[in-house]
Amino acid sequence: MASSRDYTQYRGATGEDYARSRGRRMTIVTALRVPKTGGIPTTKVSVVKWFKQEGETVKQGEPLVELQTDKVNYELDAPVGGVLLTIVAQENAEVPVGDLLCHIGEPGEAIPQS
């Protein structure tokens, strides 16, 4: 698993970072996306359960959300630590691979528009 600093150069299926400067402080908000699951040909997943709610602290590597494909259920871990700023894909929603699940960042950070 890459550190939060590694994500500034990463534009993959599970995370996109938006670095913005505010004065001298650099902040990063991570957009967590549905990953392509290795070896399982799927185009969408169902969100089964969120283990955290908006505003709660998450630790890098801890289970964040349970996803389900046609063949398997799996837990997706948080790629970075911070606060769960927004949940975009609600429980029971079907989400295409590559689509946004949530944003993780620091308390009070603005969510990037994209």
DSSP file (Angstrom, degrees, kcal/mol; ACC not computed):
  #  RESIDUE AA STRUCTURE BP1 BP2  ACC     N-H-->O    O-->H-N    N-H-->O    O-->H-N    TCO  KAPPA ALPHA  PHI   PSI    X-CA   Y-CA   Z-CA
    1    1 A M              0   0    0      0, 0.0     2,-0.1     0, 0.0    59,-0.0   0.000 360.0 360.0 360.0 133.3    0.0    0.0    0.0
    2    2 A A        -     0   0    0      1,-0.1     2,-0.1     2,-0.1     5,-0.0  -0.441 360.0-113.3 -78.6 152.1    1.4    3.4   -1.0
    3    3 A S     >  -     0   0    0     -2,-0.1     4,-1.1     1,-0.1     3,-0.4  -0.325  33.8-101.0 -76.7 168.5    1.7    6.2    1.6
    4    4 A S  T  4 S+     0   0    0      1,-0.2     4,-0.4     2,-0.2     3,-0.3   0.843 124.4  55.4 -61.0 -32.9   -0.4    9.3    1.3
    5    5 A R  T >4 S+     0   0    0      1,-0.2     3,-1.2     2,-0.2     4,-0.3   0.868 101.6  57.6 -67.9 -35.1    2.6   11.2   -0.2
    6    6 A D  G >4 S+     0   0    0     -3,-0.4     3,-1.3     1,-0.2     4,-0.3   0.808  95.6  66.1 -63.2 -28.6    2.9    8.5   -3.0
    7    7 A Y  G >< S+     0   0    0     -4,-1.1     3,-0.9    -3,-0.3    10,-0.5   0.696  79.9  78.0 -69.8 -17.6   -0.7    9.2   -4.0
    8    8 A T  G <  S+     0   0    0     -3,-1.2    -1,-0.3    -4,-0.4    -2,-0.2   0.795 105.1  35.6 -62.6 -24.3    0.2   12.7   -5.2
    9    9 A Q  G <  S+     0   0    0     -3,-1.3     2,-0.4    -4,-0.3    -1,-0.3   0.455 102.1  98.5-101.3  -3.8    1.7   11.1   -8.3
   10   10 A Y    <   +     0   0    0     -3,-0.9     7,-0.6    -4,-0.3    -3,-0.0  -0.710  36.1 169.3 -94.7 132.2   -0.9    8.3   -8.5
   11   11 A R  B     +A   16   0A   0     -2,-0.4     5,-0.2     5,-0.1    -1,-0.1  -0.415  36.8 133.9-132.6  56.4   -3.9    8.5  -10.8
   12   12 A G  S    S-     0   0    0      3,-0.9     3,-0.1     1,-0.0    21,-0.0  -0.152  71.3 -85.4 -99.8-168.1   -5.2    4.9  -10.5
   13   13 A A  S    S+     0   0    0      1,-0.2    85,-0.2    23,-0.1     3,-0.1   0.740 120.8  43.5 -73.0 -24.8   -8.6    3.2  -10.0
   14   14 A T  S    S+     0   0    0      1,-0.2    19,-0.7    18,-0.1     2,-0.3   0.638 117.8  18.8-101.7 -13.5   -8.5    3.4   -6.2
   15   15 A G  E     - B   0  32A   0     17,-0.2    -3,-0.9    -3,-0.1     2,-0.4  -0.969  44.3-178.9-160.1 141.8   -7.3    6.9   -5.5
   16   16 A E  E     -AB  11  31A   0     15,-1.0    15,-3.1    -2,-0.3     2,-0.4  -0.996  20.1-152.6-134.2 134.3   -6.9   10.3   -6.9
   17   17 A D  E     - B   0  30A   0     -7,-0.6     2,-0.5   -10,-0.5    13,-0.2  -0.839   6.4-157.9-110.4 148.0   -5.4   13.1   -4.9
   18   18 A Y  E     - B   0  29A   0     11,-1.4    11,-1.1    -2,-0.4     2,-0.5  -0.955  12.8-161.3-122.2 108.6   -6.0   16.8   -5.3
   19   19 A A  E     + B   0  28A   0     -2,-0.5     2,-0.4     9,-0.2     9,-0.2  -0.794  15.5 170.6 -95.6 129.6   -3.2   18.9   -3.8
   20   20 A R  E     - B   0  27A   0      7,-1.9     7,-2.5    -2,-0.5     2,-0.4  -0.986  25.3-133.9-134.2 144.9   -3.9   22.5   -3.1
   21   21 A S  E     - B   0  26A   0     -2,-0.4     2,-0.5     5,-0.2     5,-0.2  -0.837  14.0-172.9-101.9 140.6   -1.9   25.0   -1.2
   22   22 A R  E >  S- B   0  25A   0      3,-2.8     3,-2.1    -2,-0.4     2,-0.5  -0.899  70.1 -56.4-127.0  98.3   -3.4   27.3    1.4
   23   23 A G  T 3  S-     0   0    0     -2,-0.5    -2,-0.0     1,-0.3     0, 0.0  -0.551 121.0 -20.9  64.7-119.3   -0.7   29.7    2.3
   24   24 A R  T 3  S+     0   0    0     -2,-0.5     2,-0.5    -3,-0.1    -1,-0.3   0.547 119.5  94.5 -96.4  -9.1    2.2   27.5    3.4
   25   25 A R  E <   -B   22   0A   0     -3,-2.1    -3,-2.8     2,-0.0     2,-0.5  -0.734  60.3-154.3 -93.7 127.0    0.1   24.4    4.1
   26   26 A M  E     -B   21   0A   0     -2,-0.5     2,-0.3    -5,-0.2    -5,-0.2  -0.856  15.8-168.3 -96.8 129.1   -0.3   21.8    1.4
   27   27 A T  E     -B   20   0A   0     -7,-2.5    -7,-1.9    -2,-0.5     2,-0.4  -0.880   7.2-159.3-119.6 151.7   -3.5   19.7    1.7
   28   28 A I  E     -B   19   0A   0     -2,-0.3     2,-0.5    -9,-0.2    -9,-0.2  -0.996   4.8-167.5-132.4 130.8   -4.5   16.5    0.0
   29   29 A V  E     -B   18   0A   0    -11,-1.1   -11,-1.4    -2,-0.4     2,-0.5  -0.983  17.4-146.9-114.6 126.1   -8.0   15.1   -0.5
   30   30 A T  E     -BC  17 104A   0     74,-3.4    74,-2.7    -2,-0.5     2,-0.7  -0.814   1.0-151.9 -97.7 128.2   -8.1   11.5   -1.7
   31   31 A A  E     -BC  16 103A   0    -15,-3.1   -15,-1.0    -2,-0.5     2,-0.5  -0.882  15.0-150.1 -96.5 111.4  -10.9   10.4   -4.0
   32   32 A L  E     -BC  15 102A   0     70,-2.5    69,-3.5    -2,-0.7    70,-1.4  -0.728  18.4-172.2 -87.5 126.1  -11.4    6.6   -3.4
   33   33 A R  E     - C   0 100A   0    -19,-0.7    67,-0.2    -2,-0.5    66,-0.1  -0.769  35.1 -88.5-116.8 159.7  -12.7    4.8   -6.5
   34   34 A V        -     0   0    0     65,-2.5    64,-2.1    62,-0.3     2,-0.1  -0.533  51.1-137.0 -66.3 120.8  -14.0    1.3   -7.2
   35   35 A P        -     0   0    0      0, 0.0     2,-0.6     0, 0.0    64,-0.1  -0.429  15.7-107.7 -80.3 155.7  -10.9   -0.7   -8.1
   36   36 A K        -     0   0    0     -2,-0.1     2,-0.5    61,-0.1   -23,-0.1  -0.734  41.4-128.6 -75.4 124.3  -10.7   -3.2  -10.8
   37   37 A T    >   -     0   0    0     -2,-0.6     3,-1.6     3,-0.3     5,-0.2  -0.661  23.2-111.8 -83.6 124.5  -10.6   -6.5   -9.0
   38   38 A G  T 3  S-     0   0    0     -2,-0.5    -1,-0.1     1,-0.3     0, 0.0  -0.307  93.9  -1.2 -58.4 125.1   -7.7   -8.8  -10.0
   39   39 A G  T 3  S+     0   0    0      1,-0.1    -1,-0.3    -2,-0.1    -2,-0.0   0.340 107.2 102.0  81.3  -7.2   -8.8  -11.9  -11.9
   40   40 A I    <   -     0   0    0     -3,-1.6     2,-1.4     2,-0.1    -3,-0.3  -0.929  66.1-143.3-113.9 112.6  -12.5  -11.2  -11.7
   41   41 A P        +     0   0    0      0, 0.0     2,-0.3     0, 0.0    -3,-0.1  -0.577  45.5 143.7 -76.0  95.8  -14.1   -9.8  -14.9
   42   42 A T        -     0   0    0     -2,-1.4    -5,-0.1    -5,-0.2     3,-0.1  -0.963  40.2-167.9-134.0 151.1  -16.6   -7.3  -13.5
   43   43 A T  S    S+     0   0    0     -2,-0.3    54,-2.3     1,-0.2     2,-0.3   0.522  75.9  20.6-112.5 -11.4  -17.9   -3.9  -14.6
   44   44 A K  E     -F   96   0B   0     52,-0.3     2,-0.3    54,-0.0    26,-0.2  -0.985  58.5-156.2-153.4 160.6  -19.7   -2.9  -11.4
   45   45 A V  E     -F   95   0B   0     50,-2.5    50,-3.3    -2,-0.3     2,-0.4  -0.895  18.5-125.9-131.5 162.8  -20.0   -3.6   -7.7
   46   46 A S  E     -FG  94  68B   0     22,-2.6    22,-2.1    -2,-0.3     2,-0.7  -0.928  23.1-126.1-108.2 138.3  -22.7   -3.1   -5.1
   47   47 A V  E     + G   0  67B   0     46,-2.5    45,-3.7    -2,-0.4    20,-0.2  -0.757  32.0 175.5 -82.5 114.4  -22.0   -1.2   -1.9
   48   48 A V  E     -     0   0B   0     18,-2.6     2,-0.3    -2,-0.7    -1,-0.2   0.928  58.6 -12.7 -86.0 -52.1  -22.9   -3.6    0.9
   49   49 A K  E     - G   0  66B   0     17,-1.2    17,-3.1    42,-0.1     2,-0.5  -0.978  49.5-139.4-157.8 136.9  -21.9   -1.7    4.0
   50   50 A W  E     - G   0  65B   0     -2,-0.3    15,-0.2    15,-0.2    14,-0.1  -0.851   9.7-161.7 -92.3 132.7  -19.8    1.4    5.1
   51   51 A F  S    S+     0   0    0     13,-2.6     2,-0.3    -2,-0.5    14,-0.1   0.616  77.0  40.9 -88.5 -14.8  -17.8    0.7    8.3
   52   52 A K  S    S-     0   0    0     12,-0.7     2,-0.3     4,-0.1     6,-0.1  -0.904  75.3-137.7-128.2 157.7  -17.3    4.4    8.9
   53   53 A Q    >   -     0   0    0     -2,-0.3     3,-2.2     1,-0.1    31,-0.3  -0.742  43.2 -74.8-109.4 161.8  -19.7    7.4    8.7
   54   54 A E  T 3  S+     0   0    0     -2,-0.3    31,-0.2     1,-0.3    -1,-0.1  -0.285 120.4  26.7 -54.5 136.8  -18.9   10.9    7.3
   55   55 A G  T 3  S+     0   0    0     29,-3.6    -1,-0.3     1,-0.3     2,-0.2   0.251  93.5 122.0  92.7 -12.2  -16.9   12.9    9.7
   56   56 A E    <   -     0   0    0     -3,-2.2    28,-2.7    28,-0.3    -1,-0.3  -0.559  66.9-109.7 -85.7 150.2  -15.2    9.9   11.3
   57   57 A T  E     -D   83   0A   0     26,-0.2     2,-0.4    -2,-0.2    26,-0.3  -0.553  32.6-164.0 -75.9 138.1  -11.5    9.3   11.5
   58   58 A V  E     -D   82   0A   0     24,-3.1    24,-2.4    -2,-0.2     2,-0.4  -0.946   8.9-141.9-122.0 146.8  -10.1    6.5    9.3
   59   59 A K    >   -     0   0    0     -2,-0.4     3,-2.0    22,-0.2    19,-0.4  -0.847  33.7 -96.9-105.6 143.8   -6.7    4.9    9.5
   60   60 A Q  T 3  S+     0   0    0     -2,-0.4    21,-0.1     1,-0.3    -1,-0.0  -0.352 109.7  17.3 -56.6 131.3   -4.7    3.9    6.5
   61   61 A G  T 3  S+     0   0    0     17,-3.2    -1,-0.3     1,-0.3    20,-0.1   0.293  93.0 123.8  89.6  -9.3   -5.2    0.2    5.8
   62   62 A E  S <  S-     0   0    0     -3,-2.0    16,-2.5    16,-0.1    -1,-0.3  -0.603  74.8 -93.3 -84.7 148.3   -8.3   -0.3    7.9
   63   63 A P  E     + H   0  77B   0      0, 0.0    14,-0.3     0, 0.0    -4,-0.1  -0.354  47.5 170.4 -59.3 132.5  -11.5   -1.7    6.2
   64   64 A L  E     +     0   0B   0     12,-2.7   -13,-2.6     1,-0.4   -12,-0.7   0.744  58.7   6.3-112.7 -40.7  -13.7    1.2    5.0
   65   65 A V  E     -GH  50  76B   0     11,-1.4    11,-3.1   -15,-0.2     2,-0.5  -0.998  59.9-131.6-149.7 145.2  -16.4   -0.3    2.9
   66   66 A E  E     -GH  49  75B   0    -17,-3.1   -18,-2.6    -2,-0.3   -17,-1.2  -0.883  28.6-170.9 -99.2 128.4  -17.7   -3.8    1.9
   67   67 A L  E     -GH  47  74B   0      7,-3.3     7,-2.8    -2,-0.5     2,-0.4  -0.840   7.5-152.5-117.8 155.3  -18.2   -4.3   -1.8
   68   68 A Q  E     -GH  46  73B   0    -22,-2.1   -22,-2.6    -2,-0.3     5,-0.2  -0.994   9.6-176.4-133.0 131.9  -19.9   -7.1   -3.7
   69   69 A T        -     0   0    0      3,-3.1   -24,-0.1    -2,-0.4   -27,-0.0  -0.459  52.4 -86.5-104.8-173.9  -19.4   -8.4   -7.2
   70   70 A D  S    S+     0   0    0    -26,-0.2     3,-0.1     1,-0.2   -25,-0.1   0.778 127.2  25.9 -62.9 -25.5  -21.4  -11.2   -8.9
   71   71 A K  S    S+     0   0    0      1,-0.2     2,-0.3   -31,-0.0    -1,-0.2   0.661 122.5  23.6-115.0 -20.7  -19.0  -13.7   -7.3
   72   72 A V        -     0   0    0      2,-0.0    -3,-3.1     0, 0.0     2,-0.4  -0.996  52.2-139.4-152.2 149.3  -17.4  -12.4   -4.2
   73   73 A N  E     +H   68   0B   0     -2,-0.3     2,-0.3    -5,-0.2    -5,-0.2  -0.889  33.2 171.5-102.2 142.5  -17.8   -9.9   -1.3
   74   74 A Y  E     -H   67   0B   0     -7,-2.8    -7,-3.3    -2,-0.4     2,-0.4  -0.993  31.7-120.1-150.3 156.4  -14.6   -8.0   -0.2
   75   75 A E  E     -H   66   0B   0     -2,-0.3     2,-0.6    -9,-0.2    -9,-0.2  -0.824  21.2-146.3 -97.5 133.8  -13.6   -5.2    2.1
   76   76 A L  E     -H   65   0B   0    -11,-3.1   -12,-2.7    -2,-0.4   -11,-1.4  -0.888  17.9-141.1-100.0 124.1  -11.8   -2.2    0.6
   77   77 A D  E     -H   63   0B   0     -2,-0.6   -17,-0.1   -14,-0.3   -15,-0.1  -0.482  24.5 -98.5 -84.6 153.8   -9.2   -0.7    2.9
   78   78 A A        -     0   0    0    -16,-2.5   -17,-3.2   -19,-0.4   -16,-0.1  -0.567  25.7-153.2 -68.8 126.5   -8.6    3.0    3.3
   79   79 A P  S    S+     0   0    0      0, 0.0     2,-0.3     0, 0.0    -1,-0.2   0.714  78.1  17.3 -75.5 -19.3   -5.6    4.0    1.1
   80   80 A V  S    S-     0   0    0    -21,-0.1     2,-0.2   -77,-0.1   -19,-0.1  -0.939  81.4-110.3-143.4 162.5   -4.7    6.9    3.4
   81   81 A G        +     0   0    0     -2,-0.3     2,-0.3   -21,-0.1   -22,-0.2  -0.622  64.7  84.5 -91.9 158.6   -5.5    8.1    6.9
   82   82 A G  E    S-D   58   0A   0    -24,-2.4   -24,-3.1    -2,-0.2     2,-0.4  -0.992  79.0 -38.1 154.3-145.4   -7.7   11.1    7.6
   83   83 A V  E     -DE  57 105A   0     22,-3.4    22,-2.3    -2,-0.3     2,-1.2  -0.947  49.5-117.8-118.2 137.9  -11.4   11.9    8.0
   84   84 A L  E     + E   0 104A   0    -28,-2.7   -29,-3.6    -2,-0.4   -28,-0.3  -0.638  38.4 178.8 -73.0 100.7  -14.1   10.4    5.8
   85   85 A L  E     +     0   0A   0     18,-1.7     2,-0.3    -2,-1.2    -1,-0.2   0.938  58.7   0.2 -75.5 -49.1  -15.3   13.7    4.3
   86   86 A T  E     - E   0 103A   0     17,-1.2    17,-2.1    -3,-0.2     2,-0.6  -1.000  53.0-146.5-144.1 143.2  -18.1   12.5    2.0
   87   87 A I  E     + E   0 102A   0     -2,-0.3    15,-0.3    15,-0.2     3,-0.1  -0.958  20.9 174.1-104.2 118.0  -19.7    9.2    1.0
   88   88 A V        +     0   0    0     13,-2.5     2,-0.7    -2,-0.6    14,-0.2   0.857  67.1  54.6 -91.4 -42.3  -20.7    9.4   -2.6
   89   89 A A  S    S-     0   0    0     12,-1.8    -1,-0.2    10,-0.1     3,-0.1  -0.850  81.0-151.6 -99.3 110.3  -21.9    5.9   -3.2
   90   90 A Q    >   -     0   0    0     -2,-0.7     3,-1.8     1,-0.2   -43,-0.3  -0.287  33.2 -75.5 -77.8 162.9  -24.5    4.9   -0.6
   91   91 A E  T 3  S+     0   0    0      1,-0.2   -43,-0.2   -45,-0.1    -1,-0.2  -0.278 119.1  22.1 -57.2 144.1  -25.3    1.4    0.7
   92   92 A N  T 3  S+     0   0    0    -45,-3.7    -1,-0.2     1,-0.3     2,-0.2   0.383  93.9 131.0  75.0   0.9  -27.2   -0.8   -1.8
   93   93 A A    <   -     0   0    0     -3,-1.8   -46,-2.5   -46,-0.2     2,-0.5  -0.580  57.2-131.7 -81.3 145.4  -26.0    1.3   -4.7
   94   94 A E  E     -F   46   0B   0    -48,-0.2   -48,-0.2    -2,-0.2    -4,-0.1  -0.869  28.1-170.9 -93.9 128.9  -24.5   -0.3   -7.9
   95   95 A V  E     -F   45   0B   0    -50,-3.3   -50,-2.5    -2,-0.5     3,-0.1  -0.981  19.5-125.1-128.0 125.8  -21.3    1.5   -8.8
   96   96 A P  E >   -F   44   0B   0      0, 0.0     3,-2.3     0, 0.0   -62,-0.3  -0.337  42.3 -89.7 -65.0 148.2  -19.3    1.0  -12.0
   97   97 A V  T 3  S+     0   0    0    -54,-2.3     3,-0.1     1,-0.3   -61,-0.1  -0.363 117.1  26.6 -55.4 133.0  -15.6    0.1  -11.7
   98   98 A G  T 3  S+     0   0    0    -64,-2.1    -1,-0.3     1,-0.3     2,-0.1   0.227  94.0 124.2  94.2 -13.0  -13.6    3.3  -11.6
   99   99 A D    <   -     0   0    0     -3,-2.3   -65,-2.5     1,-0.1    -1,-0.3  -0.416  69.3 -89.0 -81.8 160.4  -16.4    5.4  -10.2
  100  100 A L  E     +C   33   0A   0    -67,-0.2   -67,-0.3     1,-0.1    -1,-0.1  -0.411  38.8 172.3 -73.0 134.8  -16.1    7.5   -7.0
  101  101 A L  E     -     0   0A   0    -69,-3.5   -13,-2.5     1,-0.4   -12,-1.8   0.770  62.0 -35.6-103.3 -47.5  -17.0    5.9   -3.6
  102  102 A C  E     -CE  32  87A   0    -70,-1.4   -70,-2.5   -15,-0.3    -1,-0.4  -0.964  49.7-109.9-164.9 174.0  -15.9    8.7   -1.1
  103  103 A H  E     -CE  31  86A   0    -17,-2.1   -18,-1.7    -2,-0.3   -17,-1.2  -0.975  23.1-166.4-120.1 137.5  -13.4   11.4   -0.3
  104  104 A I  E     +CE  30  84A   0    -74,-2.7   -74,-3.4    -2,-0.4     2,-0.2  -0.983  33.1 112.0-121.7 134.4  -10.8   11.2    2.5
  105  105 A G  E     - E   0  83A   0    -22,-2.3   -22,-3.4    -2,-0.4   -76,-0.1  -0.758  63.6 -45.9-164.8-148.3   -9.0   14.2    3.8
  106  106 A E    >   -     0   0    0     -2,-0.2     3,-2.1   -24,-0.2   -24,-0.0  -0.762  69.9 -80.9-104.3 152.0   -8.6   16.6    6.8
  107  107 A P  T 3  S+     0   0    0      0, 0.0    -1,-0.1     0, 0.0   -22,-0.0  -0.225 115.8  13.3 -52.6 134.1  -11.5   18.1    8.8
  108  108 A G  T 3  S+     0   0    0      1,-0.3     2,-0.1   -23,-0.0   -23,-0.0   0.389  88.9 145.3  82.2  -3.3  -13.0   21.1    7.0
  109  109 A E    <   -     0   0    0     -3,-2.1    -1,-0.3     1,-0.1     2,-0.2  -0.402  52.0-115.6 -68.4 143.3  -11.2   20.5    3.7
  110  110 A A        -     0   0    0     -2,-0.1    -1,-0.1     1,-0.1   -25,-0.0  -0.575  26.2-119.4 -78.0 140.9  -13.2   21.5    0.6
  111  111 A I        -     0   0    0     -2,-0.2    -1,-0.1     1,-0.1    -6,-0.0  -0.691  32.5-113.9 -81.8 128.5  -14.1   18.6   -1.8
  112  112 A P        -     0   0    0      0, 0.0     2,-0.7     0, 0.0    -1,-0.1  -0.314  23.3-126.9 -62.2 143.7  -12.6   19.1   -5.2
  113  113 A Q              0   0    0      1,-0.2     0, 0.0    -2,-0.0     0, 0.0  -0.843 360.0 360.0 -93.4 117.7  -15.1   19.7   -8.1
  114  114 A S              0   0    0     -2,-0.7    -1,-0.2     0, 0.0     0, 0.0   0.303 360.0 360.0-159.9 360.0  -14.5   17.2  -10.9
